[in-house]
Every structure is written in structure tokens, then in C-alpha cells.
Amino acid sequence: MAAPRFDITGIGNAIVDLLVRTDDAFLSHHDMPKGGMKLIDADTATKLTALMVGGQTAAGGSVANSCAVAASLGARAAFLGKVAADDLGLAFGDGMVDMGVHYPTKPLHNGAPTARCLIFVTPDGQRTMNTYLGAGGEFTLDDLDETVIAASAITYLEGYLFDPPAAQLAFAEAVALAKAAGRLTALSLSDPFCVDRHRDGFRRLIAGGVDILFANEAEICSLYQCNEFAEAQAAAARDVKLAVLTRSEAGSVIVQDMNVTKIDAVPTTVVDTTGAGDAYAAGFMTAYAQGRSVEEAGKLGAKAAALAISQIGARPPAEMLWKLIG
């Protein structure tokens, strides 16, 4: 088997992030579950965007963030995700390329506009997301790049993209393509609300050949409908070769072939939790794809996550990430 051209190829929602600081009263007024993510329509997106005066704008999307952070950590990264042929779509593509990520997906013409995620950050660092999928939800089998997937050590799938049926078919095919090429696939469960919507579908996808499962405590407990983390951890260990389970300030637990490795969280001042899990996954896969142990991979993931939550936005500056491996 040829050596991989890419360490990581992500497949997920191509989203432009709009981020602003707010308070709990604002969330309550607009019926936003604190710390969660909900899908919104175009009209709601327009109305909320108008309230985000003075916020920050950046290329985003969960797995896209992971790919960008991984590239800054020295990984060879690619990303497949749909944008529209509009200004936001152009900005997204430029942002990915500027971060060193290969981005070959063709834009959508004469369809929905580019997706955006409206992120409201409260003083305690919690982020509440309202996502308009737009063109991002138009990802289909035709957008898979077989050559890129076959040349990637790990193909990383985003749970948030699992809502559209066409994307579900694309995920199953991506797993099959990676498997046929002798490569690994990874899945992020993304959000407990997402798991609630697609529990059976995720379980089928995992059984179909997912090698690495990323989830936080709430997500993994939702997947297996368990009240206790230990029970969910054991269930994950039976289903996948490698389960990477994050627990916020309690650190993370990595289970590989029933062997458990615990990683401490890196102490830091929490400014914004946006992208913590994305950064952790980026650090872990960067190290793991390059042949380092799961303990080393977990430690790099923890460092990347700590850096992400110590500043505003999901993508820490490249020079700060580079110092983690320098």
C-alpha cells in the first residue's frame, strides 16, 4: 500500500462562523438552549445575524476546524464540504487554503447560500450555536473525492452533517472507500441532540467499519442510552477499535482494544469553549496518523483543546499551535 498523501481528510459542513458575546438573558429571550446547537431556517438566520453587531467572522464547521488546526500542527490535511458560489463561499475556501488545507470541493451554483453558524458566547465561556446549513447540507455522493480519500491515513466524518439523507449515503460510501484502500475512518458524534436524532443511523455507520469514535461524555451516553459514563465507555469499546472520549475538566479517556488510557486536562483560563472538541480531535489525529502512541496523541489533543478554550474562536493562531509541537 502506498504511503498516504494526507494524514487527515475531513468530510463535514462547510460553514462560516459568526461569533459574538452575549448574556444568559439574551439566550432565554430567544429560546436558545445554553451550550447546545439547533438548526435554524434562512429567515431566522437573517434575523439573528442582524443582532450580531461587532462580532467575529471566520471559516468554520466542526470538522473543518479540526482540519485547519491539524494543518497548523503540521498535519497534511484535506477537507470535503459544500459551499455556494457566493461571497461567503469564496471566503470559506480562501480561509481553508490559507490554513494549509487542501480544499477541492466544487461550489454549488443556483442553490442555497453558504451555510453559517451563529455562535453566542456567555461570560462563563459556554457557546450556544444556531446553524443554518444552507449549501453545506447539499453534500452528496458526487462530492466525494475518491482519490483524496484513498490517499488519506484517516477520513474523519462529522456527525453534524448526518441530517440530510444524501449525506448519510455519502458517509457510508466514504467508509467503504477508505476501507477498500486500507485506510482508517473516524466519526465525531458532534452533539447529544444530533445523537438523539440519529442514534440508530450512527450505530449502523459505526458497525459498518468506523475505526475511531470521538465523543464527549453526553454524546457517548446518549448513543448507548446509558446514565453512567463507565457503561457507555464499555459499550463503545465493544463497537470500535479506538474510542476517544472527552470529559471537559475531567480530561479524556482513550480505549483501544479494551486497554484504557486516561489523559488529564491541561489547566487554563476558559474564555470560550467553541471548538474545544474540534481542537482535541485535531491534536489526537495529527499525532496518531504520524505513528505516535495513543497517550502521546491524547496529550497533544488536550494541549490543543486547552489552547482553543483560552481564546475567542474555534481556531487558535497557527503560531500558537506550532509551539505545541516545536
N, C-alpha and C positions, 0 to 999 in steps of 0.2 A: 504494500500500500504506500502510495506517495505521501511525503510529508505534507501536512496541511499548509495551505497558503494563509489561512486565517486562524487565530486562536478562538474567536467567538464571532458567530453571526447571530444577530438578534432579529426576531420577527415580532412586530408589535404595532401599536398605534403610533402613527407619526403625528405628534401634537405640538402646537405652540403653547407654551405655558405663560399665563398672565398671573402675576402674584402680587398681593397687597396685604398689608397688615390691617387687622380689624379687632373687634372685641366679641365677647360671648353674646351680648345683646343683639348685635348685627346678625349672628348666626340664628338666634332664636326668632328674630323678626322675619327672616327669610326661610324658616323651616329647614335649616341645614343640620343634619346630624354631625355633631362635632367629631372630627377625626376621621370621618368616612368619605366615601366617594359616591356620588349619584350621577346618573346620566340625565342630561337635560336636552331640550329641543332648541331649534335655532332661535326662536323668539326669546326664550329665557336666556340663552347665551348673549343675545344682543342687549337685553335689559341689564343683566349683571355686569357685562363688560363696561357699560356706561357708568357704573358705580365704582369702577376700579381706577380712579384718577390717581396718578402718581405712583402706580405700581411698576413692577419689572416685567420685561418680556424676554423670553428665551425659547430656543428649540427645546422640546420636552417629549414626554411619553416615557413610561416606566422603563421598558427595555431599551429604548433609545438612549435614556440617561445612563443605563448600565454600560452600553457600548461606548458612549462618549467618555465616561470615567475610566473604563478599561483601557481605551486608547491612550489616555493621559498617564496611565500606569505602565505603559509600554506594551500593551497587547496589540496584536494585529486584529482589528475589529471591522465588521461589516454590519449593515443594517438594512432590512427589507421592511418597508412600511409606506402606505399610500398618502400622498398629499394631492391637493388640487393644483392646477396651473394658475395660481394666483400669487399675490404678493407674499402672503403668509407661507405658502408652499415653497416659494423661492427662498424665503428667509430660513425655513427649516432645513432645506437641503444645503444651503451655504453654511449654516451653523454646524451641521454634521461633518461636512468636509473640512471645515476649519479646525474641528477637533481631531482630525486624522482618521475619520471613519469612512470606509468605502460605502457609497450610497447609490446603487444602480437602479432603484425602482422608478419606473416612468410615472409622471404625474397624470392625474385624472382630468380629462377635458369635458366640458359641458355637463358637469355633475355638481355634487355638493361641494361647498367650500372646504378649505383646510380645517381640520379639527383644532379645537383649543381646549385647554384645561384652565379653569378659573380657580385659583388657589387663594384661600383666605387664611392667614396665619394669625392666631391669637397670641396674647402675651406669654402664655405658657409654652409656646413653641409648637403647639398642635396645628396641623394643617388640615383644612377641610376643602375637599375638591368637588367641583361641579364640571362635568365633562360633556362637551358636545363632540360627538365622534366624527361628524361630517365625512369628509373623504376618507379618513382613516378607517372607517368601518366598511369601506368598499374593497378591502383587500380580498383577493380571490386566488384560486389555483394558478391563474395566469401570471400572478405577481411573484410566484416562487421562482427563484433563480437556482436551478438545479446545479449549475457549475459552482456557484458560490457555496451552497450547502454541502456539496460533496467535498469541497476543499476546506471545510471548517472543522476544527477539532471538536467544537461544541456548537450546536444550534440551539439557541435559547428562545423559548416561546413565552409570550406574555398573556397571562390569564385575562387581563382586561379586554383583549381582542377577541375573546371567545364568544361574545354575544351574537354576532352575525353568523348565520348558518354557513355562509360561504367561507368565512374564516375558519370555522371548525373543520371543514373539509380540507382546507389548506394546511392546517396544523397536522392532521392525520397523515397527509401526503408528505409533509416536511419530515415527520418522524420516520416514515418509510424510506425516504430518500437518504437521510442521514444513516439509517441502519444499513441500507444497501451499500453505502460507501464505507462502512466500518467505522463511522464516527459516532459521537455521543450526542444525545439530546437532553435538554434541561427545560423544566417548566417552572414558572413562577405562578403561584396561586393568586397573587396580586392584592386581593381584598376579601374579607369574610363575606361581604354582601355578594361579591362575584361568585364565591363558592356556593352560597345559598342558592343562587340562580342555576348553577351548572354542576352541581355535585356529581350527578351520575355521568355527565359528559366528561368531567375531569377524571373520574375513576376509570372510565373506558380508555381515555387517552393515555393515562399512566400505565394501564395494563398492556397497551399496545406497543410499549417499548421506550417510555421515558426513563432515562438513566439517572438523572439528578433532579430532585424536587426541592425547590426553595419555597419556604412558607414561614410566616410568623406564628406565634402561639395561637392567636384567634383563628387564623386560617386553617391550620392543621387540625385543630379541634373541630372546626366546622366541617371539614372534609370527611372526617370519620365519625362525626356526631358524638364526640366524647366530651365529658365535663372535665376530665383530668388530662393534663399535658402528657404525663407518662404513658397513658393508654394510647393517645394519639401517636406519640413517638414510636411506640412498639408497632402500631399498625403501619405506619409509614415505612419502617424498617423491613417489614414483610413484603412491601409492594415495590420498592425501588432499591437500586444498588447503593444509592447515596442520597440521604435526606439531610438537608441543611436547614435547620430550624432556628430562627432568631427569636429572642425573648426580651428585647429592649434593654433596660439597665441590668437585667439578669444575664446578659451575654447571649451565647448561642450554643446549640447542641448539634453536633455532626454525627450521624450514624452511617457507618459504612460496613457492610457485611456483618451487621449486628454489633460491631465494635463502636463504642460511644466515646467521642472526644468533646470535652467542654471547653469553650473559649470565653474568657472574661471580656466584658465590655470595656472599652477604653474610656476612662473618665474624661469628661469635657463639659463645657457650659452649653446647655441646649438653647439655641436661638431659633431654629426652625427644623422640624422633623421631616420636611419634604425631602424625599429621595434617600432616606437612610437605608431602606432595604435595597434600593437600586444600587447604591454605592457598595453595600456589603457584597451583593451578588457579583458586582464588577471585580472587586478585590479578590474574592474567592476564585472566580473562574479564571482570572488572569494568572494567578499562581498555579491553580490546578492544571490548566491547559499546558503550562510550561513544565509539568512534571514534578511539582513540589508536593509535599505531604498535605493531607487534609488539615493538620494542625497549623502548618505554615499558611495554608490558604485561608483558614478561618481567622488567623491573626491579621492577615492583610485586609480581609473583609471588615474586621472590627475597626481597624485603623481608618479605613476609607469611610465607614459609616460615621465614626466619631467626627471626622473632618467635615462630612456633609452636614451634620446637625449643628455644627458650631458656627454656621454662617447661613445667610439667606439664600435660598435657591437650591436646586437639586444637583447642580454640577459645580463642585469646588474648582477654583482656579487650577489650571494644569500645573503651574509651577509648585503649588502646594501638594498636589497629588504626587508629583515626581519625587518630592522629598521623602515620601513614604518608602520608596524603593531605592533611593540614591545612597 
